[in-house]
Amino acid sequence: MTLATHTTFGQLPAIHLKAPDGAEAIVTPYGAHLVSWKGADGRERMFVSAKSALDGSKAIRGGVPVIFPQFAERGKGMRHGFARVSHWRLDDSGLEDGAAWASFDLAAGDLPTSVADAWPHTFALSLRVAVRANELTMTLTVRNLGASPFPFSAALHTYHLVPDVCDVRIEGISSDEISIIDKLDEVYQHVPGRAQMTTGAGTLVLEQSGFLDAVVWNPGAVDAAALADMENDEYKRFVCIEPALLDPVTLDAGQTWTGSYRVS
């Protein structure tokens, strides 16, 4: 059985993972961007906007953008960093404990000169995506291959597909249950690391490690209408629950940081 095959998503080259039990994922090397995840039950669990560019001209709206080395405008660099609009390399793939997996790499030498000049550090990123049963695991690894320390922030900006955002209930991120009535953009720092989201379609357990924080976001009707890459009513069909490292962490020369997100 071939576990990882080449395919396309929109106009983008992509890798299709399929576990023996039927769980599937599609990842585009552009951004190492998870754009689809179906559990063994066959149900899609990732939202991607119908108006998103899928040709590499701009960041994909939906799925799981990899945020590095800056979160949003919290710095002087590119908004949300360069990782989500860079071309990663498929490193390896295989089967482990029943899970189909693939790993993607990005290094300083892969960046355009303009980006490398703006963030002149010697680094290597790796994203490993694994699927089995009704479980998705993403692991982001950052390595400092240079002689000097560098600071970075990171997040996995996950767009969870939901039947109706008004029915979503999130527990475990804050002391109170989180519901979404209108626009929501909240940062939660030093979260416990395990939460659950209940929707009209069931409950997802969300577990994170390495990432100290979480962000919950939905643009609401007004902000969604102002987004060129989103249909006006698409805000009703997703909620972003993002494992994040918001305050920059300094990584010493030769050191490695790892963050993971498991959804089941």
C-alpha positions, 0 to 999 in steps of 0.5 A, a space after each residue: 500500500 502506498 501511504 504517501 502519493 503526489 497529487 494537487 490541491 487547486 493549482 498546488 502540488 500536494 502530498 496525499 497521506 492515507 493510513 491503512 484504516 482510511 484516515 487521510 490528509 493532504 499537505 501542500 509543500 507550499 507552506 507545509 500547509 495541511 489543507 485536508 484531514 479526514 478521519 477513518 470515518 471519512 468526514 472532513 475536519 479542516 476548513 478551507 475558504 472557497 475563495 482562497 488562492 491555491 496557486 502559491 500567490 498568497 497564503 492559503 485561507 484555511 487548513 493549518 498555516 505554519 506561523 514562524 518566526 513571528 505571530 501576527 504583527 508582534 514584530 517588525 517582520 512579515 505578518 505571521 512570518 515567512 514559513 506559511 508562504 515558503 516552499 518546503 521540501 518533502 523529507 520522508 514518509 512512512 507508517 508508524 503504529 498504524 499512522 501514515 506520516 510525512 515530514 517537510 523541511 525548510 532551511 535558511 538556504 530555501 528562502 528568497 534573498 529578500 526574506 533571508 536578509 530580513 531574518 538573517 539566521 541559520 535555522 531548520 524547520 521540520 513539520 511532521 504530519 501523522 494521521 490514523 483512526 480519527 486522530 491528527 498529530 502535527 509536530 513542529 521542530 525548530 533548530 538553530 544551526 548558527 553560531 548565535 541565538 535567535 528569538 522566534 514565535 510560532 503557532 499552528 493556525 488551525 481552522 477547525 471545520 464546524 457545522 455552525 460556529 454558534 453551537 461551538 463550546 470550548 472547554 479547558 483553555 480558560 477557566 470559563 467555557 468559551 462560546 462564539 456569538 460574534 467576532 472573537 479574537 482572544 489570546 490565552 497564555 500559559 494554557 493547561 495543554 488539553 482542551 475540548 471543542 464540542 460542536 453539533 457534529 461531536 467533540 474533539 479533544 485538543 492536546 498541545 505540548 511545547 506551545 505554551 499559549 492558545 488563540 481562539 479566533 473567528 472574524 464574525 460577519 463584519 470582518 469576514 465580509 471585509 476579507 477578500 479571500 473569504 465568502 461572506 457567510 463562511 465564518 459560520 463554518 469554522 473556528 480557529 483554535 491555535 496552539 501558539 508560542 506568542 512571547 518570543 523564545 530565544 533559541 541558543 546556538 545548536 539547540 532545538 525546540 519542538 511543539 506538537 498538536 494532537 487532535 482526536 
